[in-house]
Amino acid sequence: MKMEELTPHIEELKRVIGESADEKQITDELNTYLNVYHVSIDAAKKGIMRKYGVDAPLFVPAASVTKKINEMTGDEKNVDLVARVVFVEEKQITARGVPKTIFSGILGDETATASFTVWDVGKMELVKGETYNFKNAYTKMWNDKLQINLGERSVAEPSETPIDAPERTISYSSEVTISELRDGIGNVTVTGKILSVEPKSITSKDETKTVFTGYIADNTGKVQFTAWNDFELKNDETVCAKNAYIKAWRGVPQLNFGDQCEISRVDAVFSNVHSGSSERSVADITKTGGGLDVMVTGAIVDVRMGSGLIKRCPNCNRSILGDECTAHGKVESVQDLRMKIVIDDGTGALTAVVNRECTEKLTGITLERAVAMARENVDQDSVCRLMEEKVLAMNVAATGNVLSDDYGPMMIVREIEKMAVDIKKEAEELMEKVEGSM
């Protein structure tokens, strides 16, 4: 965004934050969120507010308007509607690292249907088939489909208005590859090889149930699946799953074989089944929401706070400040090394959390050396500064699982390698592109 476009947002943040930060600090923070982490302007403003301890909302809601579902554009901030609950289910998600229960499903009126999410389940309990007058909802578009959101201010009042909404229907999509799976798309047909499968006992609605979990892969990638019925799946067999559906955990798509799913054995042969990692661009990862065993190649453009010598709780392995764990209280902490880096591949940037083993390998700084350095300098941050000198602008190939939240994609790195750069070759390729465009 240009500076003139940022000015109203900066003024708004100045008004809300007050004397906790000056205009330059706010501008620098906003620029980092938008141009380094590539998050939305709303997520950037929320992040800055949280940093300075401000919990007040940025926006004063305007008066709501009443609309039919087919009139909604996906940018309503405060809208009312009368709709029937076509389908509703309870979901367990993780938001900013904290487990959370939500309701999701489909709402319908006489004009159309749309998916919905109730973010505060304590405020309303919706019954399938019942009609409600929903107030103070907000909407957005996801993969070109409308989503209706019911937040803290939203209200659902029973309504006697007759609604002739369609029942939940099953629609088969064209077959998609595993790399194309992402949260928010409808029913899918996927063909892949079962890499692993095992039974797992869960408790749902106070009942114990056996499900089957594992991994399925094709030439483009692999994904975790859950089969809610016993389809007698076996390792190494190739299956076609029709009418499967997608749920995501922290942005990572997960394939589900539910009651309406049809499983058939097929003779499809994959020349390069991705039992290992698959190389993808940050833009592609951002579009799909996340991925398992993903490889990203790019340059390290930032080393974030929280890198270097840290302390962990010996019980839960969480990083802690001082010797106080939020879960276990005062503990005898364990020292560790890590890096939080930002990798840019030219299509976008993601944050990567690098463990001790990979940090030592990439920087040449061992835990013992880091402890001695911090003790000698009486400055624990000196370790982070030395790491920054060693890795900034380094080209790397990082492999791991990529999760997503309000701040964008984040990789939990399993492996990372320094990449040699052929400057002459890259210069020649760049010159060819320039000459070709002239």
ZAGUBA-411690 format. One record per residue (C-alpha): residue in one letter; x, y, z. Coordinates in nm, 3 decimals. Layout:
<rec 'A', <X, Y, Z>>
...
//
This chain:
<rec 'M', <0.000, 0.000, 0.000>>
<rec 'K', <0.116, 0.354, -0.072>>
<rec 'M', <0.180, 0.597, 0.212>>
<rec 'E', <-0.127, 0.805, 0.131>>
<rec 'E', <-0.337, 0.487, 0.159>>
<rec 'L', <-0.178, 0.403, 0.495>>
<rec 'T', <-0.230, 0.750, 0.647>>
<rec 'P', <-0.589, 0.696, 0.771>>
<rec 'H', <-0.490, 0.361, 0.926>>
<rec 'I', <-0.188, 0.519, 1.097>>
<rec 'E', <-0.406, 0.801, 1.236>>
<rec 'E', <-0.657, 0.546, 1.361>>
<rec 'L', <-0.385, 0.347, 1.537>>
<rec 'K', <-0.238, 0.665, 1.691>>
<rec 'R', <-0.578, 0.752, 1.833>>
<rec 'V', <-0.636, 0.404, 1.979>>
<rec 'I', <-0.282, 0.333, 2.108>>
<rec 'G', <-0.223, 0.682, 2.250>>
<rec 'E', <0.118, 0.755, 2.398>>
<rec 'S', <0.234, 0.392, 2.396>>
<rec 'A', <0.390, 0.440, 2.052>>
<rec 'D', <0.477, 0.738, 1.830>>
<rec 'E', <0.391, 0.778, 1.462>>
<rec 'K', <0.726, 0.644, 1.338>>
<rec 'Q', <0.696, 0.326, 1.547>>
<rec 'I', <0.343, 0.268, 1.423>>
<rec 'T', <0.444, 0.331, 1.061>>
<rec 'D', <0.742, 0.094, 1.086>>
<rec 'E', <0.530, -0.177, 1.251>>
<rec 'L', <0.257, -0.145, 0.988>>
<rec 'N', <0.511, -0.156, 0.707>>
<rec 'T', <0.666, -0.476, 0.850>>
<rec 'Y', <0.332, -0.654, 0.881>>
<rec 'L', <0.220, -0.556, 0.530>>
<rec 'N', <0.543, -0.581, 0.329>>
<rec 'V', <0.745, -0.843, 0.517>>
<rec 'Y', <0.480, -1.076, 0.662>>
<rec 'H', <0.226, -0.999, 0.387>>
<rec 'V', <-0.083, -1.006, 0.610>>
<rec 'S', <-0.404, -0.810, 0.556>>
<rec 'I', <-0.440, -0.453, 0.682>>
<rec 'D', <-0.697, -0.563, 0.942>>
<rec 'A', <-0.468, -0.839, 1.076>>
<rec 'A', <-0.177, -0.594, 1.084>>
<rec 'K', <-0.373, -0.340, 1.287>>
<rec 'K', <-0.494, -0.606, 1.530>>
<rec 'G', <-0.138, -0.732, 1.576>>
<rec 'I', <-0.006, -0.382, 1.650>>
<rec 'M', <-0.287, -0.321, 1.898>>
<rec 'R', <-0.215, -0.646, 2.080>>
<rec 'K', <0.155, -0.560, 2.100>>
<rec 'Y', <0.077, -0.235, 2.281>>
<rec 'G', <-0.184, -0.394, 2.507>>
<rec 'V', <-0.493, -0.241, 2.349>>
<rec 'D', <-0.804, -0.460, 2.351>>
<rec 'A', <-1.056, -0.200, 2.230>>
<rec 'P', <-1.205, -0.259, 1.883>>
<rec 'L', <-1.078, -0.039, 1.604>>
<rec 'F', <-1.416, 0.018, 1.446>>
<rec 'V', <-1.743, 0.155, 1.575>>
<rec 'P', <-2.009, -0.053, 1.400>>
<rec 'A', <-2.257, 0.126, 1.181>>
<rec 'A', <-2.628, 0.058, 1.188>>
<rec 'S', <-2.713, -0.283, 1.044>>
<rec 'V', <-2.908, -0.343, 0.724>>
<rec 'T', <-3.134, -0.636, 0.636>>
<rec 'K', <-3.047, -0.840, 0.328>>
<rec 'K', <-3.133, -1.162, 0.151>>
<rec 'I', <-2.845, -1.405, 0.109>>
<rec 'N', <-2.827, -1.351, -0.268>>
<rec 'E', <-2.790, -0.974, -0.206>>
<rec 'M', <-2.479, -1.011, 0.009>>
<rec 'T', <-2.145, -0.915, -0.142>>
<rec 'G', <-1.902, -1.053, 0.117>>
<rec 'D', <-1.799, -0.718, 0.262>>
<rec 'E', <-2.092, -0.652, 0.497>>
<rec 'K', <-1.973, -0.534, 0.841>>
<rec 'N', <-2.313, -0.536, 1.013>>
<rec 'V', <-2.601, -0.717, 0.844>>
<rec 'D', <-2.931, -0.878, 0.954>>
<rec 'L', <-3.101, -1.171, 0.781>>
<rec 'V', <-3.381, -1.421, 0.832>>
<rec 'A', <-3.268, -1.772, 0.743>>
<rec 'R', <-3.323, -2.139, 0.819>>
<rec 'V', <-3.046, -2.362, 0.953>>
<rec 'V', <-3.001, -2.618, 0.676>>
<rec 'F', <-2.710, -2.790, 0.850>>
<rec 'V', <-2.507, -2.729, 1.167>>
<rec 'E', <-2.221, -2.909, 1.343>>
<rec 'E', <-1.978, -2.846, 1.626>>
<rec 'K', <-1.609, -2.812, 1.539>>
<rec 'Q', <-1.289, -2.802, 1.738>>
<rec 'I', <-1.031, -2.559, 1.598>>
<rec 'T', <-0.712, -2.391, 1.719>>
<rec 'A', <-0.704, -2.010, 1.709>>
<rec 'R', <-0.371, -1.843, 1.788>>
<rec 'G', <-0.253, -2.162, 1.954>>
<rec 'V', <-0.562, -2.194, 2.179>>
<rec 'P', <-0.825, -2.472, 2.134>>
<rec 'K', <-1.169, -2.329, 2.056>>
<rec 'T', <-1.517, -2.469, 1.989>>
<rec 'I', <-1.726, -2.319, 1.709>>
<rec 'F', <-2.048, -2.402, 1.524>>
<rec 'S', <-2.046, -2.415, 1.145>>
<rec 'G', <-2.294, -2.516, 0.880>>
<rec 'I', <-2.524, -2.383, 0.611>>
<rec 'L', <-2.792, -2.112, 0.628>>
<rec 'G', <-3.060, -2.073, 0.363>>
<rec 'D', <-3.344, -1.845, 0.266>>
<rec 'E', <-3.567, -1.846, -0.040>>
<rec 'T', <-3.292, -1.687, -0.252>>
<rec 'A', <-2.975, -1.889, -0.180>>
<rec 'T', <-2.766, -2.080, 0.075>>
<rec 'A', <-2.431, -1.990, 0.234>>
<rec 'S', <-2.192, -2.137, 0.488>>
<rec 'F', <-2.184, -1.981, 0.836>>
<rec 'T', <-1.970, -1.988, 1.150>>
<rec 'V', <-2.068, -1.909, 1.510>>
<rec 'W', <-1.751, -1.794, 1.687>>
<rec 'D', <-1.901, -1.760, 2.037>>
<rec 'V', <-2.096, -2.082, 2.097>>
<rec 'G', <-2.201, -1.974, 2.444>>
<rec 'K', <-2.425, -1.703, 2.297>>
<rec 'M', <-2.649, -1.915, 2.075>>
<rec 'E', <-2.755, -2.273, 2.014>>
<rec 'L', <-2.892, -2.339, 1.668>>
<rec 'V', <-3.114, -2.631, 1.570>>
<rec 'K', <-3.117, -2.781, 1.223>>
<rec 'G', <-3.441, -2.700, 1.040>>
<rec 'E', <-3.532, -2.401, 1.262>>
<rec 'T', <-3.560, -2.043, 1.134>>
<rec 'Y', <-3.393, -1.749, 1.307>>
<rec 'N', <-3.365, -1.374, 1.279>>
<rec 'F', <-2.988, -1.318, 1.279>>
<rec 'K', <-2.868, -0.972, 1.381>>
<rec 'N', <-2.526, -0.804, 1.361>>
<rec 'A', <-2.363, -1.065, 1.138>>
<rec 'Y', <-2.069, -0.990, 0.908>>
<rec 'T', <-1.963, -1.154, 0.583>>
<rec 'K', <-1.657, -1.229, 0.373>>
<rec 'M', <-1.571, -1.420, 0.057>>
<rec 'W', <-1.356, -1.734, 0.061>>
<rec 'N', <-1.269, -1.907, -0.268>>
<rec 'D', <-1.542, -1.700, -0.436>>
<rec 'K', <-1.806, -1.827, -0.192>>
<rec 'L', <-1.998, -1.623, 0.064>>
<rec 'Q', <-1.938, -1.689, 0.433>>
<rec 'I', <-2.164, -1.551, 0.708>>
<rec 'N', <-1.997, -1.495, 1.043>>
<rec 'L', <-2.171, -1.461, 1.380>>
<rec 'G', <-1.942, -1.304, 1.638>>
<rec 'E', <-1.958, -1.163, 1.988>>
<rec 'R', <-2.216, -0.896, 1.897>>
<rec 'S', <-2.436, -1.129, 1.691>>
<rec 'V', <-2.781, -1.243, 1.808>>
<rec 'A', <-3.005, -1.527, 1.686>>
<rec 'E', <-3.377, -1.490, 1.768>>
<rec 'P', <-3.630, -1.765, 1.678>>
<rec 'S', <-3.852, -1.656, 1.389>>
<rec 'E', <-4.192, -1.775, 1.266>>
<rec 'T', <-4.119, -1.653, 0.913>>
<rec 'P', <-4.170, -1.943, 0.668>>
<rec 'I', <-3.851, -2.015, 0.476>>
<rec 'D', <-3.849, -2.249, 0.179>>
<rec 'A', <-3.475, -2.315, 0.180>>
<rec 'P', <-3.323, -2.618, 0.008>>
<rec 'E', <-3.211, -2.910, 0.218>>
<rec 'R', <-2.842, -2.994, 0.234>>
<rec 'T', <-2.757, -3.163, -0.093>>
<rec 'I', <-2.465, -3.374, -0.204>>
<rec 'S', <-2.278, -3.250, -0.509>>
<rec 'Y', <-1.982, -3.424, -0.664>>
<rec 'S', <-1.703, -3.200, -0.781>>
<rec 'S', <-1.458, -3.271, -1.056>>
<rec 'E', <-1.158, -3.467, -0.937>>
<rec 'V', <-0.886, -3.255, -0.777>>
<rec 'T', <-0.526, -3.326, -0.689>>
<rec 'I', <-0.406, -3.324, -0.330>>
<rec 'S', <-0.208, -3.003, -0.380>>
<rec 'E', <-0.534, -2.829, -0.476>>
<rec 'L', <-0.713, -2.918, -0.151>>
<rec 'R', <-0.787, -2.619, 0.071>>
<rec 'D', <-1.028, -2.522, 0.344>>
<rec 'G', <-1.358, -2.382, 0.226>>
<rec 'I', <-1.407, -2.585, -0.093>>
<rec 'G', <-1.703, -2.818, -0.117>>
<rec 'N', <-1.723, -3.191, -0.173>>
<rec 'V', <-1.428, -3.332, -0.364>>
<rec 'T', <-1.320, -3.644, -0.547>>
<rec 'V', <-0.961, -3.747, -0.477>>
<rec 'T', <-0.757, -4.039, -0.608>>
<rec 'G', <-0.443, -4.137, -0.420>>
<rec 'K', <-0.229, -4.406, -0.264>>
<rec 'I', <-0.281, -4.493, 0.103>>
<rec 'L', <0.056, -4.442, 0.272>>
<rec 'S', <-0.062, -4.538, 0.620>>
<rec 'V', <-0.384, -4.609, 0.810>>
<rec 'E', <-0.457, -4.700, 1.170>>
<rec 'P', <-0.766, -4.710, 1.399>>
<rec 'K', <-0.812, -4.440, 1.660>>
<rec 'S', <-1.063, -4.421, 1.943>>
<rec 'I', <-1.236, -4.083, 1.997>>
<rec 'T', <-1.522, -3.951, 2.210>>
<rec 'S', <-1.793, -3.762, 2.025>>
<rec 'K', <-2.115, -3.648, 2.189>>
<rec 'D', <-2.038, -3.866, 2.493>>
<rec 'E', <-2.001, -4.173, 2.274>>
<rec 'T', <-1.680, -4.366, 2.204>>
<rec 'K', <-1.623, -4.418, 1.833>>
<rec 'T', <-1.347, -4.577, 1.626>>
<rec 'V', <-1.221, -4.379, 1.331>>
<rec 'F', <-0.933, -4.448, 1.093>>
<rec 'T', <-0.657, -4.196, 1.033>>
<rec 'G', <-0.355, -4.190, 0.806>>
<rec 'Y', <-0.200, -4.030, 0.500>>
<rec 'I', <-0.294, -4.043, 0.133>>
<rec 'A', <-0.071, -3.915, -0.150>>
<rec 'D', <-0.062, -3.855, -0.524>>
<rec 'N', <0.199, -3.705, -0.756>>
<rec 'T', <0.141, -3.355, -0.620>>
<rec 'G', <0.160, -3.403, -0.242>>
<rec 'K', <0.019, -3.584, 0.058>>
<rec 'V', <-0.253, -3.507, 0.311>>
<rec 'Q', <-0.377, -3.647, 0.639>>
<rec 'F', <-0.719, -3.814, 0.625>>
<rec 'T', <-0.982, -3.932, 0.871>>
<rec 'A', <-1.228, -4.206, 0.774>>
<rec 'W', <-1.538, -4.189, 0.996>>
<rec 'N', <-1.650, -4.536, 0.886>>
<rec 'D', <-1.455, -4.856, 0.831>>
<rec 'F', <-1.389, -4.859, 0.457>>
<rec 'E', <-1.136, -5.142, 0.508>>
<rec 'L', <-0.853, -4.922, 0.383>>
<rec 'K', <-0.511, -5.088, 0.353>>
<rec 'N', <-0.157, -4.958, 0.319>>
<rec 'D', <-0.025, -4.916, -0.039>>
<rec 'E', <-0.362, -4.957, -0.211>>
<rec 'T', <-0.487, -4.689, -0.450>>
<rec 'V', <-0.839, -4.560, -0.391>>
<rec 'C', <-1.080, -4.307, -0.536>>
<rec 'A', <-1.275, -4.119, -0.268>>
<rec 'K', <-1.591, -3.947, -0.394>>
<rec 'N', <-1.774, -3.684, -0.192>>
<rec 'A', <-1.497, -3.638, 0.063>>
<rec 'Y', <-1.485, -3.305, 0.244>>
<rec 'I', <-1.218, -3.072, 0.378>>
<rec 'K', <-1.156, -2.944, 0.728>>
<rec 'A', <-0.848, -2.750, 0.824>>
<rec 'W', <-0.640, -2.735, 1.139>>
<rec 'R', <-0.451, -2.406, 1.161>>
<rec 'G', <-0.471, -2.375, 0.786>>
<rec 'V', <-0.353, -2.729, 0.703>>
<rec 'P', <-0.616, -2.903, 0.489>>
<rec 'Q', <-0.732, -3.241, 0.620>>
<rec 'L', <-0.934, -3.484, 0.412>>
<rec 'N', <-1.242, -3.647, 0.566>>
<rec 'F', <-1.428, -3.957, 0.449>>
<rec 'G', <-1.775, -3.920, 0.600>>
<rec 'D', <-2.110, -4.101, 0.584>>
<rec 'Q', <-2.173, -3.983, 0.226>>
<rec 'C', <-1.829, -4.077, 0.099>>
<rec 'E', <-1.787, -4.355, -0.158>>
<rec 'I', <-1.455, -4.542, -0.167>>
<rec 'S', <-1.353, -4.757, -0.464>>
<rec 'R', <-1.029, -4.936, -0.545>>
<rec 'V', <-0.871, -4.823, -0.872>>
<rec 'D', <-0.574, -4.918, -1.089>>
<rec 'A', <-0.430, -4.567, -1.114>>
<rec 'V', <-0.051, -4.561, -1.109>>
<rec 'F', <0.141, -4.263, -0.975>>
<rec 'S', <0.490, -4.216, -1.115>>
<rec 'N', <0.606, -3.997, -0.829>>
<rec 'V', <0.398, -4.047, -0.515>>
<rec 'H', <0.491, -3.779, -0.263>>
<rec 'S', <0.576, -3.984, 0.041>>
<rec 'G', <0.839, -3.720, 0.114>>
<rec 'S', <0.840, -3.341, 0.083>>
<rec 'S', <0.704, -3.142, -0.211>>
<rec 'E', <0.844, -2.806, -0.321>>
<rec 'R', <0.586, -2.526, -0.331>>
<rec 'S', <0.585, -2.149, -0.356>>
<rec 'V', <0.476, -1.926, -0.069>>
<rec 'A', <0.199, -1.785, -0.289>>
<rec 'D', <0.061, -2.134, -0.346>>
<rec 'I', <0.084, -2.220, 0.024>>
<rec 'T', <-0.094, -1.896, 0.118>>
<rec 'K', <-0.370, -1.976, -0.132>>
<rec 'T', <-0.432, -2.329, -0.003>>
<rec 'G', <-0.379, -2.240, 0.365>>
<rec 'G', <-0.093, -2.472, 0.462>>
<rec 'G', <0.056, -2.812, 0.395>>
<rec 'L', <0.245, -3.116, 0.521>>
<rec 'D', <0.609, -3.190, 0.436>>
<rec 'V', <0.644, -2.877, 0.225>>
<rec 'M', <0.975, -2.746, 0.091>>
<rec 'V', <1.023, -2.372, 0.038>>
<rec 'T', <1.334, -2.219, -0.118>>
<rec 'G', <1.416, -1.852, -0.076>>
<rec 'A', <1.624, -1.589, 0.100>>
<rec 'I', <1.621, -1.516, 0.473>>
<rec 'V', <1.509, -1.152, 0.493>>
<rec 'D', <1.453, -1.112, 0.867>>
<rec 'V', <1.542, -1.270, 1.201>>
<rec 'R', <1.254, -1.203, 1.439>>
<rec 'M', <1.239, -1.139, 1.812>>
<rec 'G', <1.240, -1.460, 2.013>>
<rec 'S', <1.541, -1.597, 1.826>>
<rec 'G', <1.864, -1.703, 1.993>>
<rec 'L', <1.904, -1.838, 2.345>>
<rec 'I', <1.567, -1.914, 2.508>>
<rec 'K', <1.431, -2.096, 2.813>>
<rec 'R', <1.181, -2.382, 2.803>>
<rec 'C', <0.956, -2.550, 3.057>>
<rec 'P', <1.095, -2.901, 3.134>>
<rec 'N', <0.738, -3.037, 3.156>>
<rec 'C', <0.565, -2.906, 2.842>>
<rec 'N', <0.863, -2.770, 2.640>>
<rec 'R', <0.694, -2.430, 2.596>>
<rec 'S', <0.924, -2.130, 2.571>>
<rec 'I', <0.900, -1.923, 2.889>>
<rec 'L', <1.010, -1.589, 3.030>>
<rec 'G', <1.219, -1.608, 3.343>>
<rec 'D', <1.141, -1.935, 3.518>>
<rec 'E', <0.761, -1.905, 3.508>>
<rec 'C', <0.551, -2.135, 3.287>>
<rec 'T', <0.191, -2.036, 3.222>>
<rec 'A', <0.085, -2.401, 3.259>>
<rec 'H', <0.317, -2.531, 3.534>>
<rec 'G', <0.408, -2.221, 3.733>>
<rec 'K', <0.761, -2.174, 3.864>>
<rec 'V', <0.994, -2.434, 3.714>>
<rec 'E', <1.364, -2.501, 3.673>>
<rec 'S', <1.394, -2.394, 3.311>>
<rec 'V', <1.596, -2.565, 3.039>>
<rec 'Q', <1.804, -2.358, 2.795>>
<rec 'D', <1.757, -2.405, 2.422>>
<rec 'L', <1.838, -2.248, 2.085>>
<rec 'R', <1.598, -2.154, 1.808>>
<rec 'M', <1.546, -1.905, 1.529>>
<rec 'K', <1.234, -1.733, 1.400>>
<rec 'I', <1.319, -1.628, 1.048>>
<rec 'V', <1.128, -1.485, 0.753>>
<rec 'I', <1.189, -1.659, 0.418>>
<rec 'D', <1.098, -1.476, 0.094>>
<rec 'D', <1.086, -1.675, -0.231>>
<rec 'G', <0.979, -1.391, -0.459>>
<rec 'T', <0.610, -1.485, -0.451>>
<rec 'G', <0.561, -1.404, -0.082>>
<rec 'A', <0.710, -1.451, 0.263>>
<rec 'L', <0.650, -1.687, 0.553>>
<rec 'T', <0.775, -1.716, 0.908>>
<rec 'A', <0.981, -2.027, 0.984>>
<rec 'V', <1.052, -2.158, 1.335>>
<rec 'V', <1.387, -2.340, 1.336>>
<rec 'N', <1.474, -2.587, 1.614>>
<rec 'R', <1.808, -2.618, 1.796>>
<rec 'E', <1.958, -2.887, 1.573>>
<rec 'C', <1.885, -2.696, 1.251>>
<rec 'T', <1.988, -2.363, 1.407>>
<rec 'E', <2.327, -2.505, 1.509>>
<rec 'K', <2.372, -2.653, 1.162>>
<rec 'L', <2.287, -2.333, 0.978>>
<rec 'T', <2.470, -2.083, 1.200>>
<rec 'G', <2.757, -2.290, 1.340>>
<rec 'I', <2.661, -2.162, 1.688>>
<rec 'T', <2.618, -2.443, 1.940>>
<rec 'L', <2.406, -2.420, 2.253>>
<rec 'E', <2.721, -2.435, 2.467>>
<rec 'R', <2.879, -2.146, 2.275>>
<rec 'A', <2.558, -1.942, 2.298>>
<rec 'V', <2.540, -1.989, 2.676>>
<rec 'A', <2.905, -1.888, 2.713>>
<rec 'M', <2.856, -1.585, 2.488>>
<rec 'A', <2.551, -1.462, 2.681>>
<rec 'R', <2.735, -1.508, 3.010>>
<rec 'E', <3.048, -1.331, 2.885>>
<rec 'N', <2.859, -1.035, 2.736>>
<rec 'V', <2.598, -1.027, 3.015>>
<rec 'D', <2.357, -0.993, 2.724>>
<rec 'Q', <2.140, -1.278, 2.602>>
<rec 'D', <2.040, -1.079, 2.291>>
<rec 'S', <2.400, -1.092, 2.167>>
<rec 'V', <2.334, -1.447, 2.047>>
<rec 'C', <2.041, -1.333, 1.833>>
<rec 'R', <2.248, -1.051, 1.683>>
<rec 'L', <2.528, -1.291, 1.586>>
<rec 'M', <2.276, -1.528, 1.428>>
<rec 'E', <2.135, -1.240, 1.227>>
<rec 'E', <2.482, -1.152, 1.095>>
<rec 'K', <2.536, -1.511, 0.984>>
<rec 'V', <2.204, -1.592, 0.813>>
<rec 'L', <2.057, -1.265, 0.684>>
<rec 'A', <2.027, -1.277, 0.302>>
<rec 'M', <2.129, -1.646, 0.303>>
<rec 'N', <1.948, -1.860, 0.046>>
<rec 'V', <1.799, -2.172, 0.202>>
<rec 'A', <1.574, -2.469, 0.134>>
<rec 'A', <1.348, -2.528, 0.434>>
<rec 'T', <1.123, -2.832, 0.482>>
<rec 'G', <0.843, -2.882, 0.734>>
<rec 'N', <0.472, -2.848, 0.804>>
<rec 'V', <0.315, -2.510, 0.727>>
<rec 'L', <0.033, -2.378, 0.948>>
<rec 'S', <-0.169, -2.060, 0.905>>
<rec 'D', <-0.336, -1.805, 1.132>>
<rec 'D', <-0.426, -1.434, 1.123>>
<rec 'Y', <-0.059, -1.348, 1.066>>
<rec 'G', <-0.015, -1.568, 0.760>>
<rec 'P', <0.171, -1.896, 0.697>>
<rec 'M', <0.425, -2.032, 0.948>>
<rec 'M', <0.655, -2.329, 0.891>>
<rec 'I', <0.769, -2.559, 1.170>>
<rec 'V', <1.105, -2.647, 1.018>>
<rec 'R', <1.222, -3.008, 1.021>>
<rec 'E', <1.519, -2.965, 0.787>>
<rec 'I', <1.698, -2.662, 0.646>>
<rec 'E', <1.992, -2.640, 0.405>>
<rec 'K', <2.204, -2.351, 0.281>>
<rec 'M', <2.178, -2.320, -0.097>>
<rec 'A', <2.469, -2.225, -0.319>>
<rec 'V', <2.382, -1.941, -0.556>>
<rec 'D', <2.527, -1.927, -0.907>>
<rec 'I', <2.537, -1.550, -0.946>>
<rec 'K', <2.666, -1.564, -1.304>>
<rec 'K', <2.388, -1.801, -1.412>>
<rec 'E', <2.118, -1.594, -1.241>>
<rec 'A', <2.253, -1.275, -1.398>>
<rec 'E', <2.246, -1.436, -1.743>>
<rec 'E', <1.888, -1.557, -1.692>>
<rec 'L', <1.784, -1.211, -1.574>>
<rec 'M', <1.949, -1.051, -1.877>>
<rec 'E', <1.766, -1.290, -2.108>>
<rec 'K', <1.434, -1.196, -1.950>>
<rec 'V', <1.511, -0.824, -1.980>>
<rec 'E', <1.618, -0.855, -2.342>>
<rec 'G', <1.314, -1.067, -2.422>>
<rec 'S', <1.080, -0.802, -2.286>>
<rec 'M', <1.239, -0.517, -2.486>>
//
